[in-house]
Amino acid sequence: MKIMDVICRYCQGVQQIRRQGVSKSGHQRYRCEQCHRTFQVAYSNKAYEPGIKDQILDMVINGSGIRNTARALKVNMNTVMSTIKKKLKP
């Protein structure tokens, strides 16, 4: 059995993390007892991992193209486009 320390993505709480079922893809979900939010540690889709959206925006701001960004981060071009469009909305 694998023992791992799980840290809440939202409040960085460590002490009160409980297992909260599994996702449709079979990955374990966790629930933080402090902020009452659920999250996963592993994702099937790379675009849902924390920090990917920020990396997309950084690459686009620095002049990287949409196809190049999608290829470098191993996400779909539509994910890159929708992230840019959502950021540009007022």
HELIX and SHEET records of a PDB file:
HELIX    1   1 LYS A   46  TYR A   48  5                                   3    
HELIX    2   2 ILE A   52  ILE A   61  1                                  10    
HELIX    3   3 ILE A   66  LEU A   73  1                                   8    
HELIX    4   4 MET A   77  LEU A   88  1                                  12    
SHEET    1   A 3 ILE A  17  VAL A  22  0                                        
SHEET    2   A 3 GLN A  28  CYS A  32 -1                                        
SHEET    3   A 3 THR A  38  GLN A  40 -1                                        
END                                                                             
